[in-house]
Amino acid sequence: MIGVVTLKQALIKAHEANLDLIEISEKTDPPICKITDYGKFSYQQGKKEKKVGKGQKAGEIKGIRLSFAISPHDMDTRAKAVEKFLKSGYKVRIELVLRGREKGLTEFAGEKLLKFLETIKATTPIKIEREMKRESRGLTMIIARA
């Protein structure tokens, strides 16, 4: 702890110690600096960032895939899985896969996807992150907990 010194004095002290002058916080007046080895400082910063990142979830989006000819029981099972994902804090990407001639019946498939959403809404409040969108494989949408 040296105290408040001019920039020139700080650079001279760092040069005498054969170390680097590193600015820690620029938002304060005067800015806070540290005389230390830059390589060691950057290594420690990298370790801190990795430690912070470990506590976060690996993926924020979970996916559920429905087929065109899904049975009502299977739809209920998938709805329970979606509810579990939403309660855990994930966003859910719902994908209704269309194959062959099914691609011509997108309106019917859209109704089926909306019916699936209604079964979820009955037990869990949701908000739609991304509206139903037609993609090459079928229909997709992203929902999250409200």
N, CA, C and O atoms as a GROMACS GRO file, in nm:
protein
  584
    1MET      N    1   0.085  -0.118   0.000
    1MET     CA    2   0.000   0.000   0.000
    1MET      C    3   0.089   0.125   0.000
    1MET      O    4   0.149   0.160   0.102
    2ILE      N    5   0.096   0.187  -0.113
    2ILE     CA    6   0.182   0.306  -0.126
    2ILE      C    7   0.101   0.432  -0.098
    2ILE      O    8   0.153   0.527  -0.039
    3GLY      N    9  -0.023   0.433  -0.140
    3GLY     CA   10  -0.107   0.551  -0.125
    3GLY      C   11  -0.125   0.618  -0.260
    3GLY      O   12  -0.102   0.557  -0.364
    4VAL      N   13  -0.166   0.744  -0.258
    4VAL     CA   14  -0.192   0.818  -0.381
    4VAL      C   15  -0.060   0.877  -0.430
    4VAL      O   16   0.005   0.957  -0.363
    5VAL      N   17  -0.021   0.833  -0.552
    5VAL     CA   18   0.101   0.885  -0.616
    5VAL      C   19   0.068   0.919  -0.761
    5VAL      O   20  -0.033   0.876  -0.815
    6THR      N   21   0.156   0.997  -0.823
    6THR     CA   22   0.134   1.033  -0.963
    6THR      C   23   0.165   0.913  -1.051
    6THR      O   24   0.228   0.816  -1.008
    7LEU      N   25   0.119   0.921  -1.174
    7LEU     CA   26   0.142   0.813  -1.268
    7LEU      C   27   0.290   0.792  -1.293
    7LEU      O   28   0.337   0.679  -1.302
    8LYS      N   29   0.363   0.902  -1.304
    8LYS     CA   30   0.508   0.894  -1.331
    8LYS      C   31   0.580   0.823  -1.216
    8LYS      O   32   0.666   0.738  -1.240
    9GLN      N   33   0.546   0.858  -1.092
    9GLN     CA   34   0.608   0.794  -0.976
    9GLN      C   35   0.574   0.645  -0.972
    9GLN      O   36   0.660   0.562  -0.940
   10ALA      N   37   0.450   0.611  -1.003
   10ALA     CA   38   0.408   0.471  -1.001
   10ALA      C   39   0.483   0.391  -1.106
   10ALA      O   40   0.527   0.279  -1.080
   11LEU      N   41   0.499   0.448  -1.225
   11LEU     CA   42   0.574   0.378  -1.331
   11LEU      C   43   0.720   0.359  -1.293
   11LEU      O   44   0.779   0.255  -1.322
   12ILE      N   45   0.779   0.458  -1.227
   12ILE     CA   46   0.919   0.447  -1.183
   12ILE      C   47   0.933   0.336  -1.079
   12ILE      O   48   1.025   0.255  -1.085
   13LYS      N   49   0.839   0.331  -0.982
   13LYS     CA   50   0.845   0.227  -0.878
   13LYS      C   51   0.828   0.088  -0.940
   13LYS      O   52   0.897  -0.006  -0.900
   14ALA      N   53   0.736   0.074  -1.036
   14ALA     CA   54   0.716  -0.054  -1.102
   14ALA      C   55   0.840  -0.096  -1.180
   14ALA      O   56   0.877  -0.213  -1.179
   15HIS      N   57   0.904   0.000  -1.247
   15HIS     CA   58   1.025  -0.030  -1.324
   15HIS      C   59   1.140  -0.071  -1.232
   15HIS      O   60   1.217  -0.161  -1.265
   16GLU      N   61   1.152  -0.005  -1.117
   16GLU     CA   62   1.257  -0.039  -1.020
   16GLU      C   63   1.238  -0.180  -0.965
   16GLU      O   64   1.336  -0.252  -0.942
   17ALA      N   65   1.112  -0.219  -0.944
   17ALA     CA   66   1.083  -0.352  -0.890
   17ALA      C   67   1.082  -0.458  -1.001
   17ALA      O   68   1.065  -0.577  -0.973
   18ASN      N   69   1.101  -0.416  -1.126
   18ASN     CA   70   1.101  -0.505  -1.242
   18ASN      C   71   0.966  -0.578  -1.256
   18ASN      O   72   0.960  -0.696  -1.288
   19LEU      N   73   0.858  -0.501  -1.230
   19LEU     CA   74   0.721  -0.552  -1.240
   19LEU      C   75   0.638  -0.460  -1.329
   19LEU      O   76   0.690  -0.364  -1.385
   20ASP      N   77   0.511  -0.491  -1.341
   20ASP     CA   78   0.421  -0.414  -1.426
   20ASP      C   79   0.323  -0.334  -1.340
   20ASP      O   80   0.289  -0.374  -1.229
   21LEU      N   81   0.278  -0.220  -1.394
   21LEU     CA   82   0.175  -0.139  -1.329
   21LEU      C   83   0.042  -0.174  -1.395
   21LEU      O   84   0.023  -0.148  -1.514
   22ILE      N   85  -0.050  -0.232  -1.317
   22ILE     CA   86  -0.177  -0.280  -1.371
   22ILE      C   87  -0.290  -0.199  -1.310
   22ILE      O   88  -0.297  -0.181  -1.188
   23GLU      N   89  -0.381  -0.149  -1.397
   23GLU     CA   90  -0.496  -0.073  -1.350
   23GLU      C   91  -0.605  -0.172  -1.308
   23GLU      O   92  -0.653  -0.251  -1.389
   24ILE      N   93  -0.644  -0.166  -1.183
   24ILE     CA   94  -0.744  -0.258  -1.128
   24ILE      C   95  -0.885  -0.201  -1.146
   24ILE      O   96  -0.974  -0.272  -1.191
   25SER      N   97  -0.905  -0.075  -1.110
   25SER     CA   98  -1.037  -0.013  -1.121
   25SER      C   99  -1.021   0.128  -1.176
   25SER      O  100  -0.956   0.213  -1.115
   26GLU      N  101  -1.080   0.152  -1.291
   26GLU     CA  102  -1.069   0.284  -1.353
   26GLU      C  103  -1.183   0.377  -1.314
   26GLU      O  104  -1.177   0.497  -1.339
   27LYS      N  105  -1.287   0.322  -1.254
   27LYS     CA  106  -1.407   0.400  -1.224
   27LYS      C  107  -1.391   0.489  -1.102
   27LYS      O  108  -1.467   0.584  -1.085
   28THR      N  109  -1.295   0.460  -1.016
   28THR     CA  110  -1.275   0.542  -0.897
   28THR      C  111  -1.189   0.662  -0.930
   28THR      O  112  -1.125   0.667  -1.035
   29ASP      N  113  -1.189   0.758  -0.842
   29ASP     CA  114  -1.105   0.876  -0.862
   29ASP      C  115  -1.018   0.895  -0.740
   29ASP      O  116  -1.072   0.929  -0.635
   30PRO      N  117  -0.891   0.876  -0.744
   30PRO     CA  118  -0.805   0.837  -0.857
   30PRO      C  119  -0.818   0.687  -0.886
   30PRO      O  120  -0.860   0.610  -0.799
   31PRO      N  121  -0.782   0.644  -1.007
   31PRO     CA  122  -0.791   0.502  -1.042
   31PRO      C  123  -0.700   0.416  -0.953
   31PRO      O  124  -0.593   0.460  -0.911
   32ILE      N  125  -0.745   0.293  -0.926
   32ILE     CA  126  -0.669   0.203  -0.840
   32ILE      C  127  -0.577   0.119  -0.929
   32ILE      O  128  -0.622   0.056  -1.025
   33CYS      N  129  -0.449   0.117  -0.894
   33CYS     CA  130  -0.351   0.040  -0.970
   33CYS      C  131  -0.273  -0.049  -0.875
   33CYS      O  132  -0.272  -0.030  -0.754
   34LYS      N  133  -0.207  -0.149  -0.936
   34LYS     CA  134  -0.133  -0.247  -0.858
   34LYS      C  135   0.000  -0.272  -0.928
   34LYS      O  136   0.006  -0.280  -1.051
   35ILE      N  137   0.107  -0.285  -0.850
   35ILE     CA  138   0.238  -0.319  -0.906
   35ILE      C  139   0.258  -0.468  -0.887
   35ILE      O  140   0.275  -0.516  -0.774
   36THR      N  141   0.255  -0.543  -0.997
   36THR     CA  142   0.267  -0.687  -0.991
   36THR      C  143   0.309  -0.741  -1.127
   36THR      O  144   0.318  -0.666  -1.224
   37ASP      N  145   0.335  -0.871  -1.134
   37ASP     CA  146   0.370  -0.936  -1.260
   37ASP      C  147   0.241  -0.958  -1.340
   37ASP      O  148   0.146  -1.018  -1.290
   38TYR      N  149   0.238  -0.909  -1.465
   38TYR     CA  150   0.116  -0.916  -1.545
   38TYR      C  151   0.078  -1.060  -1.578
   38TYR      O  152  -0.040  -1.093  -1.578
   39GLY      N  153   0.174  -1.146  -1.606
   39GLY     CA  154   0.147  -1.286  -1.639
   39GLY      C  155   0.077  -1.356  -1.524
   39GLY      O  156  -0.020  -1.429  -1.544
   40LYS      N  157   0.127  -1.335  -1.403
   40LYS     CA  158   0.067  -1.396  -1.285
   40LYS      C  159  -0.074  -1.341  -1.262
   40LYS      O  160  -0.166  -1.415  -1.228
   41PHE      N  161  -0.090  -1.209  -1.281
   41PHE     CA  162  -0.220  -1.145  -1.262
   41PHE      C  163  -0.324  -1.200  -1.360
   41PHE      O  164  -0.436  -1.231  -1.320
   42SER      N  165  -0.288  -1.213  -1.488
   42SER     CA  166  -0.384  -1.262  -1.588
   42SER      C  167  -0.417  -1.409  -1.563
   42SER      O  168  -0.530  -1.451  -1.587
   43TYR      N  169  -0.322  -1.488  -1.515
   43TYR     CA  170  -0.347  -1.627  -1.482
   43TYR      C  171  -0.450  -1.637  -1.369
   43TYR      O  172  -0.543  -1.717  -1.376
   44GLN      N  173  -0.433  -1.555  -1.265
   44GLN     CA  174  -0.526  -1.555  -1.152
   44GLN      C  175  -0.666  -1.512  -1.196
   44GLN      O  176  -0.766  -1.568  -1.150
   45GLN      N  177  -0.675  -1.411  -1.286
   45GLN     CA  178  -0.804  -1.365  -1.336
   45GLN      C  179  -0.874  -1.477  -1.414
   45GLN      O  180  -0.995  -1.495  -1.400
   46GLY      N  181  -0.800  -1.552  -1.494
   46GLY     CA  182  -0.856  -1.663  -1.570
   46GLY      C  183  -0.911  -1.771  -1.479
   46GLY      O  184  -1.018  -1.826  -1.505
   47LYS      N  185  -0.839  -1.800  -1.370
   47LYS     CA  186  -0.887  -1.900  -1.274
   47LYS      C  187  -1.016  -1.853  -1.208
   47LYS      O  188  -1.107  -1.934  -1.187
   48LYS      N  189  -1.026  -1.725  -1.174
   48LYS     CA  190  -1.147  -1.672  -1.112
   48LYS      C  191  -1.266  -1.684  -1.207
   48LYS      O  192  -1.374  -1.724  -1.164
   49GLU      N  193  -1.247  -1.651  -1.334
   49GLU     CA  194  -1.355  -1.658  -1.432
   49GLU      C  195  -1.403  -1.802  -1.452
   49GLU      O  196  -1.523  -1.825  -1.466
   50LYS      N  197  -1.310  -1.897  -1.454
   50LYS     CA  198  -1.349  -2.037  -1.468
   50LYS      C  199  -1.429  -2.084  -1.347
   50LYS      O  200  -1.526  -2.159  -1.362
   51LYS      N  201  -1.389  -2.040  -1.229
   51LYS     CA  202  -1.459  -2.079  -1.107
   51LYS      C  203  -1.601  -2.025  -1.106
   51LYS      O  204  -1.693  -2.095  -1.062
   52VAL      N  205  -1.622  -1.904  -1.154
   52VAL     CA  206  -1.755  -1.844  -1.161
   52VAL      C  207  -1.840  -1.921  -1.262
   52VAL      O  208  -1.959  -1.944  -1.236
   53GLY      N  209  -1.783  -1.961  -1.374
   53GLY     CA  210  -1.857  -2.031  -1.478
   53GLY      C  211  -1.901  -2.171  -1.440
   53GLY      O  212  -1.995  -2.224  -1.499
   54LYS      N  213  -1.834  -2.235  -1.344
   54LYS     CA  214  -1.867  -2.372  -1.306
   54LYS      C  215  -2.005  -2.386  -1.245
   54LYS      O  216  -2.069  -2.490  -1.262
   55GLY      N  217  -2.053  -2.284  -1.174
   55GLY     CA  218  -2.182  -2.293  -1.107
   55GLY      C  219  -2.300  -2.278  -1.200
   55GLY      O  220  -2.414  -2.306  -1.160
   56GLN      N  221  -2.278  -2.235  -1.323
   56GLN     CA  222  -2.389  -2.211  -1.414
   56GLN      C  223  -2.431  -2.340  -1.482
   56GLN      O  224  -2.354  -2.436  -1.491
   57LYS      N  225  -2.556  -2.341  -1.531
   57LYS     CA  226  -2.607  -2.457  -1.601
   57LYS      C  227  -2.541  -2.468  -1.738
   57LYS      O  228  -2.511  -2.368  -1.802
   58ALA      N  229  -2.519  -2.592  -1.781
   58ALA     CA  230  -2.451  -2.615  -1.907
   58ALA      C  231  -2.533  -2.564  -2.025
   58ALA      O  232  -2.480  -2.494  -2.111
   59GLY      N  233  -2.662  -2.598  -2.030
   59GLY     CA  234  -2.746  -2.552  -2.139
   59GLY      C  235  -2.874  -2.495  -2.084
   59GLY      O  236  -2.936  -2.554  -1.996
   60GLU      N  237  -2.916  -2.381  -2.137
   60GLU     CA  238  -3.036  -2.320  -2.086
   60GLU      C  239  -3.161  -2.373  -2.155
   60GLU      O  240  -3.272  -2.355  -2.105
   61ILE      N  241  -3.144  -2.438  -2.270
   61ILE     CA  242  -3.261  -2.483  -2.345
   61ILE      C  243  -3.266  -2.635  -2.349
   61ILE      O  244  -3.169  -2.702  -2.385
   62LYS      N  245  -3.380  -2.688  -2.309
   62LYS     CA  246  -3.406  -2.832  -2.321
   62LYS      C  247  -3.499  -2.850  -2.440
   62LYS      O  248  -3.574  -2.759  -2.474
   63GLY      N  249  -3.495  -2.966  -2.501
   63GLY     CA  250  -3.578  -2.990  -2.618
   63GLY      C  251  -3.675  -3.105  -2.600
   63GLY      O  252  -3.643  -3.206  -2.537
   64ILE      N  253  -3.794  -3.089  -2.655
   64ILE     CA  254  -3.896  -3.195  -2.657
   64ILE      C  255  -3.937  -3.210  -2.803
   64ILE      O  256  -3.966  -3.112  -2.871
   65ARG      N  257  -3.940  -3.333  -2.848
   65ARG     CA  258  -3.975  -3.361  -2.987
   65ARG      C  259  -4.107  -3.438  -2.992
   65ARG      O  260  -4.123  -3.542  -2.929
   66LEU      N  261  -4.200  -3.384  -3.069
   66LEU     CA  262  -4.329  -3.448  -3.090
   66LEU      C  263  -4.337  -3.495  -3.234
   66LEU      O  264  -4.274  -3.438  -3.323
   67SER      N  265  -4.414  -3.600  -3.257
   67SER     CA  266  -4.435  -3.645  -3.394
   67SER      C  267  -4.576  -3.609  -3.437
   67SER      O  268  -4.660  -3.573  -3.354
   68PHE      N  269  -4.601  -3.617  -3.565
   68PHE     CA  270  -4.731  -3.581  -3.621
   68PHE      C  271  -4.841  -3.674  -3.568
   68PHE      O  272  -4.951  -3.628  -3.539
   69ALA      N  273  -4.810  -3.802  -3.556
   69ALA     CA  274  -4.911  -3.901  -3.515
   69ALA      C  275  -4.892  -3.942  -3.369
   69ALA      O  276  -4.898  -4.061  -3.337
   70ILE      N  277  -4.868  -3.846  -3.282
   70ILE     CA  278  -4.843  -3.876  -3.141
   70ILE      C  279  -4.976  -3.909  -3.072
   70ILE      O  280  -5.078  -3.845  -3.098
   71SER      N  281  -4.974  -4.008  -2.985
   71SER     CA  282  -5.095  -4.048  -2.914
   71SER      C  283  -5.119  -3.952  -2.797
   71SER      O  284  -5.025  -3.888  -2.749
   72PRO      N  285  -5.242  -3.940  -2.751
   72PRO     CA  286  -5.272  -3.851  -2.638
   72PRO      C  287  -5.194  -3.885  -2.511
   72PRO      O  288  -5.153  -3.795  -2.437
   73HIS      N  289  -5.174  -4.013  -2.486
   73HIS     CA  290  -5.099  -4.053  -2.366
   73HIS      C  291  -4.953  -4.008  -2.376
   73HIS      O  292  -4.897  -3.957  -2.279
   74ASP      N  293  -4.892  -4.026  -2.494
   74ASP     CA  294  -4.755  -3.980  -2.512
   74ASP      C  295  -4.745  -3.828  -2.499
   74ASP      O  296  -4.647  -3.776  -2.448
   75MET      N  297  -4.848  -3.759  -2.546
   75MET     CA  298  -4.850  -3.613  -2.536
   75MET      C  299  -4.853  -3.570  -2.390
   75MET      O  300  -4.787  -3.474  -2.352
   76ASP      N  301  -4.930  -3.642  -2.306
   76ASP     CA  302  -4.935  -3.611  -2.163
   76ASP      C  303  -4.800  -3.637  -2.097
   76ASP      O  304  -4.756  -3.560  -2.011
   77THR      N  305  -4.734  -3.745  -2.138
   77THR     CA  306  -4.602  -3.778  -2.082
   77THR      C  307  -4.501  -3.669  -2.116
   77THR      O  308  -4.422  -3.629  -2.030
   78ARG      N  309  -4.504  -3.622  -2.239
   78ARG     CA  310  -4.412  -3.516  -2.282
   78ARG      C  311  -4.445  -3.385  -2.211
   78ARG      O  312  -4.355  -3.306  -2.179
   79ALA      N  313  -4.574  -3.361  -2.186
   79ALA     CA  314  -4.614  -3.239  -2.114
   79ALA      C  315  -4.559  -3.240  -1.972
   79ALA      O  316  -4.517  -3.137  -1.921
   80LYS      N  317  -4.560  -3.356  -1.907
   80LYS     CA  318  -4.504  -3.367  -1.772
   80LYS      C  319  -4.353  -3.340  -1.773
   80LYS      O  320  -4.300  -3.277  -1.682
   81ALA      N  321  -4.285  -3.388  -1.878
   81ALA     CA  322  -4.141  -3.363  -1.890
   81ALA      C  323  -4.114  -3.214  -1.908
   81ALA      O  324  -4.021  -3.159  -1.849
   82VAL      N  325  -4.196  -3.148  -1.989
   82VAL     CA  326  -4.181  -3.004  -2.011
   82VAL      C  327  -4.202  -2.929  -1.880
   82VAL      O  328  -4.127  -2.836  -1.849
   83GLU      N  329  -4.303  -2.967  -1.802
   83GLU     CA  330  -4.329  -2.902  -1.674
   83GLU      C  331  -4.209  -2.917  -1.580
   83GLU      O  332  -4.174  -2.823  -1.509
   84LYS      N  333  -4.148  -3.034  -1.581
   84LYS     CA  334  -4.031  -3.059  -1.497
   84LYS      C  335  -3.915  -2.968  -1.539
   84LYS      O  336  -3.846  -2.910  -1.455
   85PHE      N  337  -3.894  -2.955  -1.670
   85PHE     CA  338  -3.787  -2.868  -1.720
   85PHE      C  339  -3.812  -2.723  -1.684
   85PHE      O  340  -3.721  -2.652  -1.642
   86LEU      N  341  -3.937  -2.678  -1.699
   86LEU     CA  342  -3.971  -2.539  -1.667
   86LEU      C  343  -3.953  -2.510  -1.520
   86LEU      O  344  -3.905  -2.403  -1.483
   87LYS      N  345  -3.990  -2.605  -1.433
   87LYS     CA  346  -3.973  -2.586  -1.289
   87LYS      C  347  -3.826  -2.582  -1.250
   87LYS      O  348  -3.790  -2.519  -1.150
   88SER      N  349  -3.739  -2.647  -1.328
   88SER     CA  350  -3.596  -2.645  -1.302
   88SER      C  351  -3.530  -2.517  -1.353
   88SER      O  352  -3.412  -2.494  -1.328
   89GLY      N  353  -3.607  -2.434  -1.425
   89GLY     CA  354  -3.554  -2.306  -1.471
   89GLY      C  355  -3.505  -2.305  -1.615
   89GLY      O  356  -3.445  -2.207  -1.658
   90TYR      N  357  -3.529  -2.410  -1.688
   90TYR     CA  358  -3.487  -2.415  -1.828
   90TYR      C  359  -3.593  -2.355  -1.919
   90TYR      O  360  -3.711  -2.348  -1.884
   91LYS      N  361  -3.548  -2.311  -2.037
   91LYS     CA  362  -3.641  -2.281  -2.145
   91LYS      C  363  -3.658  -2.412  -2.221
   91LYS      O  364  -3.569  -2.497  -2.219
   92VAL      N  365  -3.772  -2.429  -2.288
   92VAL     CA  366  -3.798  -2.555  -2.358
   92VAL      C  367  -3.827  -2.526  -2.505
   92VAL      O  368  -3.909  -2.442  -2.539
   93ARG      N  369  -3.757  -2.598  -2.590
   93ARG     CA  370  -3.780  -2.589  -2.734
   93ARG      C  371  -3.867  -2.708  -2.773
   93ARG      O  372  -3.826  -2.824  -2.763
   94ILE      N  373  -3.988  -2.677  -2.819
   94ILE     CA  374  -4.082  -2.781  -2.860
   94ILE      C  375  -4.074  -2.793  -3.011
   94ILE      O  376  -4.088  -2.694  -3.083
   95GLU      N  377  -4.051  -2.914  -3.057
   95GLU     CA  378  -4.034  -2.938  -3.200
   95GLU      C  379  -4.135  -3.044  -3.244
   95GLU      O  380  -4.137  -3.154  -3.188
   96LEU      N  381  -4.217  -3.012  -3.342
   96LEU     CA  382  -4.310  -3.108  -3.399
   96LEU      C  383  -4.255  -3.145  -3.537
   96LEU      O  384  -4.258  -3.064  -3.630
   97VAL      N  385  -4.205  -3.268  -3.549
   97VAL     CA  386  -4.138  -3.313  -3.670
   97VAL      C  387  -4.242  -3.356  -3.774
   97VAL      O  388  -4.336  -3.430  -3.744
   98LEU      N  389  -4.223  -3.308  -3.896
   98LEU     CA  390  -4.310  -3.345  -4.008
   98LEU      C  391  -4.227  -3.416  -4.114
   98LEU      O  392  -4.118  -3.371  -4.150
   99ARG      N  393  -4.280  -3.530  -4.164
   99ARG     CA  394  -4.208  -3.608  -4.265
   99ARG      C  395  -4.297  -3.627  -4.387
   99ARG      O  396  -4.418  -3.645  -4.376
  100GLY      N  397  -4.237  -3.622  -4.501
  100GLY     CA  398  -4.306  -3.654  -4.626
  100GLY      C  399  -4.432  -3.574  -4.647
  100GLY      O  400  -4.429  -3.451  -4.648
  101ARG      N  401  -4.544  -3.644  -4.664
  101ARG     CA  402  -4.672  -3.577  -4.692
  101ARG      C  403  -4.727  -3.500  -4.573
  101ARG      O  404  -4.817  -3.417  -4.589
  102GLU      N  405  -4.674  -3.527  -4.456
  102GLU     CA  406  -4.718  -3.453  -4.337
  102GLU      C  407  -4.686  -3.305  -4.352
  102GLU      O  408  -4.754  -3.221  -4.292
  103LYS      N  409  -4.583  -3.271  -4.429
  103LYS     CA  410  -4.544  -3.131  -4.447
  103LYS      C  411  -4.653  -3.050  -4.514
  103LYS      O  412  -4.657  -2.927  -4.499
  104GLY      N  413  -4.741  -3.114  -4.587
  104GLY     CA  414  -4.853  -3.046  -4.650
  104GLY      C  415  -4.964  -3.013  -4.553
  104GLY      O  416  -5.053  -2.934  -4.586
  105LEU      N  417  -4.962  -3.070  -4.435
  105LEU     CA  418  -5.068  -3.050  -4.335
  105LEU      C  419  -5.017  -2.966  -4.217
  105LEU      O  420  -5.040  -3.001  -4.101
  106THR      N  421  -4.950  -2.856  -4.248
  106THR     CA  422  -4.892  -2.775  -4.140
  106THR      C  423  -4.998  -2.710  -4.052
  106THR      O  424  -4.974  -2.690  -3.933
  107GLU      N  425  -5.115  -2.677  -4.107
  107GLU     CA  426  -5.220  -2.617  -4.025
  107GLU      C  427  -5.267  -2.715  -3.918
  107GLU      O  428  -5.284  -2.678  -3.802
  108PHE      N  429  -5.288  -2.840  -3.957
  108PHE     CA  430  -5.331  -2.944  -3.863
  108PHE      C  431  -5.221  -2.966  -3.758
  108PHE      O  432  -5.251  -2.983  -3.639
  109ALA      N  433  -5.095  -2.965  -3.802
  109ALA     CA  434  -4.982  -2.983  -3.709
  109ALA      C  435  -4.974  -2.866  -3.611
  109ALA      O  436  -4.944  -2.885  -3.493
  110GLY      N  437  -5.002  -2.745  -3.660
  110GLY     CA  438  -5.002  -2.628  -3.573
  110GLY      C  439  -5.108  -2.637  -3.466
  110GLY      O  440  -5.086  -2.599  -3.351
  111GLU      N  441  -5.226  -2.688  -3.504
  111GLU     CA  442  -5.334  -2.708  -3.406
  111GLU      C  443  -5.292  -2.809  -3.300
  111GLU      O  444  -5.323  -2.793  -3.182
  112LYS      N  445  -5.222  -2.912  -3.344
  112LYS     CA  446  -5.175  -3.016  -3.250
  112LYS      C  447  -5.075  -2.956  -3.151
  112LYS      O  448  -5.077  -2.989  -3.032
  113LEU      N  449  -4.987  -2.869  -3.200
  113LEU     CA  450  -4.888  -2.804  -3.114
  113LEU      C  451  -4.957  -2.710  -3.015
  113LEU      O  452  -4.918  -2.704  -2.899
  114LEU      N  453  -5.059  -2.638  -3.060
  114LEU     CA  454  -5.134  -2.550  -2.971
  114LEU      C  455  -5.209  -2.629  -2.865
  114LEU      O  456  -5.221  -2.585  -2.750
  115LYS      N  457  -5.261  -2.745  -2.903
  115LYS     CA  458  -5.329  -2.832  -2.807
  115LYS      C  459  -5.231  -2.880  -2.700
  115LYS      O  460  -5.265  -2.890  -2.582
  116PHE      N  461  -5.108  -2.910  -2.743
  116PHE     CA  462  -5.003  -2.951  -2.649
  116PHE      C  463  -4.974  -2.838  -2.550
  116PHE      O  464  -4.957  -2.862  -2.431
  117LEU      N  465  -4.968  -2.714  -2.601
  117LEU     CA  466  -4.944  -2.599  -2.513
  117LEU      C  467  -5.057  -2.582  -2.412
  117LEU      O  468  -5.032  -2.547  -2.297
  118GLU      N  469  -5.180  -2.607  -2.454
  118GLU     CA  470  -5.293  -2.595  -2.362
  118GLU      C  471  -5.283  -2.694  -2.247
  118GLU      O  472  -5.318  -2.662  -2.134
  119THR      N  473  -5.233  -2.816  -2.275
  119THR     CA  474  -5.217  -2.914  -2.167
  119THR      C  475  -5.110  -2.869  -2.068
  119THR      O  476  -5.120  -2.896  -1.948
  120ILE      N  477  -5.008  -2.800  -2.118
  120ILE     CA  478  -4.903  -2.750  -2.029
  120ILE      C  479  -4.956  -2.633  -1.947
  120ILE      O  480  -4.932  -2.625  -1.827
  121LYS      N  481  -5.028  -2.541  -2.014
  121LYS     CA  482  -5.080  -2.422  -1.946
  121LYS      C  483  -5.177  -2.457  -1.834
  121LYS      O  484  -5.193  -2.380  -1.740
  122ALA      N  485  -5.240  -2.573  -1.842
  122ALA     CA  486  -5.337  -2.614  -1.739
  122ALA      C  487  -5.271  -2.627  -1.602
  122ALA      O  488  -5.336  -2.605  -1.500
  123THR      N  489  -5.143  -2.664  -1.600
  123THR     CA  490  -5.076  -2.685  -1.470
  123THR      C  491  -4.963  -2.586  -1.442
  123THR      O  492  -4.934  -2.558  -1.325
  124THR      N  493  -4.899  -2.532  -1.546
  124THR     CA  494  -4.783  -2.444  -1.528
  124THR      C  495  -4.802  -2.316  -1.608
  124THR      O  496  -4.833  -2.322  -1.727
  125PRO      N  497  -4.782  -2.200  -1.544
  125PRO     CA  498  -4.790  -2.075  -1.622
  125PRO      C  499  -4.667  -2.063  -1.713
  125PRO      O  500  -4.554  -2.079  -1.668
  126ILE      N  501  -4.691  -2.035  -1.841
  126ILE     CA  502  -4.580  -2.025  -1.936
  126ILE      C  503  -4.589  -1.895  -2.015
  126ILE      O  504  -4.695  -1.834  -2.026
  127LYS      N  505  -4.474  -1.856  -2.070
  127LYS     CA  506  -4.473  -1.745  -2.166
  127LYS      C  507  -4.399  -1.794  -2.290
  127LYS      O  508  -4.306  -1.874  -2.281
  128ILE      N  509  -4.441  -1.747  -2.402
  128ILE     CA  510  -4.383  -1.792  -2.529
  128ILE      C  511  -4.266  -1.702  -2.563
  128ILE      O  512  -4.283  -1.582  -2.585
  129GLU      N  513  -4.146  -1.760  -2.567
  129GLU     CA  514  -4.025  -1.686  -2.600
  129GLU      C  515  -4.015  -1.663  -2.751
  129GLU      O  516  -3.983  -1.553  -2.796
  130ARG      N  517  -4.043  -1.768  -2.827
  130ARG     CA  518  -4.042  -1.756  -2.973
  130ARG      C  519  -4.168  -1.822  -3.027
  130ARG      O  520  -4.197  -1.937  -2.997
  131GLU      N  521  -4.241  -1.748  -3.106
  131GLU     CA  522  -4.366  -1.798  -3.162
  131GLU      C  523  -4.342  -1.922  -3.248
  131GLU      O  524  -4.229  -1.954  -3.284
  132MET      N  525  -4.451  -1.991  -3.279
  132MET     CA  526  -4.444  -2.109  -3.365
  132MET      C  527  -4.384  -2.069  -3.500
  132MET      O  528  -4.429  -1.974  -3.564
  133LYS      N  529  -4.284  -2.143  -3.541
  133LYS     CA  530  -4.212  -2.109  -3.663
  133LYS      C  531  -4.200  -2.232  -3.751
  133LYS      O  532  -4.170  -2.341  -3.702
  134ARG      N  533  -4.223  -2.216  -3.880
  134ARG     CA  534  -4.210  -2.325  -3.976
  134ARG      C  535  -4.064  -2.337  -4.015
  134ARG      O  536  -4.004  -2.240  -4.064
  135GLU      N  537  -4.006  -2.454  -3.994
  135GLU     CA  538  -3.868  -2.481  -4.034
  135GLU      C  539  -3.868  -2.599  -4.129
  135GLU      O  540  -3.973  -2.655  -4.158
  136SER      N  541  -3.751  -2.636  -4.177
  136SER     CA  542  -3.742  -2.743  -4.277
  136SER      C  543  -3.794  -2.877  -4.224
  136SER      O  544  -3.853  -2.954  -4.300
  137ARG      N  545  -3.772  -2.906  -4.098
  137ARG     CA  546  -3.814  -3.036  -4.042
  137ARG      C  547  -3.955  -3.035  -3.987
  137ARG      O  548  -4.013  -3.141  -3.964
  138GLY      N  549  -4.010  -2.917  -3.964
  138GLY     CA  550  -4.145  -2.910  -3.907
  138GLY      C  551  -4.171  -2.777  -3.840
  138GLY      O  552  -4.132  -2.673  -3.892
  139LEU      N  553  -4.237  -2.780  -3.726
  139LEU     CA  554  -4.270  -2.660  -3.650
  139LEU      C  555  -4.193  -2.658  -3.517
  139LEU      O  556  -4.178  -2.761  -3.451
  140THR      N  557  -4.145  -2.541  -3.482
  140THR     CA  558  -4.074  -2.528  -3.353
  140THR      C  559  -4.122  -2.402  -3.282
  140THR      O  560  -4.170  -2.307  -3.344
  141MET      N  561  -4.108  -2.404  -3.150
  141MET     CA  562  -4.133  -2.286  -3.068
  141MET      C  563  -4.056  -2.301  -2.937
  141MET      O  564  -4.023  -2.412  -2.895
  142ILE      N  565  -4.028  -2.188  -2.873
  142ILE     CA  566  -3.956  -2.190  -2.746
  142ILE      C  567  -4.045  -2.126  -2.640
  142ILE      O  568  -4.101  -2.018  -2.660
  143ILE      N  569  -4.057  -2.194  -2.526
  143ILE     CA  570  -4.137  -2.144  -2.415
  143ILE      C  571  -4.052  -2.137  -2.288
  143ILE      O  572  -3.949  -2.204  -2.277
  144ALA      N  573  -4.097  -2.054  -2.195
  144ALA     CA  574  -4.030  -2.043  -2.064
  144ALA      C  575  -4.137  -2.027  -1.958
  144ALA      O  576  -4.254  -2.004  -1.989
  145ARG      N  577  -4.096  -2.039  -1.835
  145ARG     CA  578  -4.190  -2.024  -1.724
  145ARG      C  579  -4.222  -1.877  -1.704
  145ARG      O  580  -4.132  -1.792  -1.707
  146ALA      N  581  -4.347  -1.846  -1.683
  146ALA     CA  582  -4.389  -1.705  -1.666
  146ALA      C  583  -4.358  -1.656  -1.527
  146ALA      O  584  -4.386  -1.541  -1.495
   0.00000   0.00000   0.00000
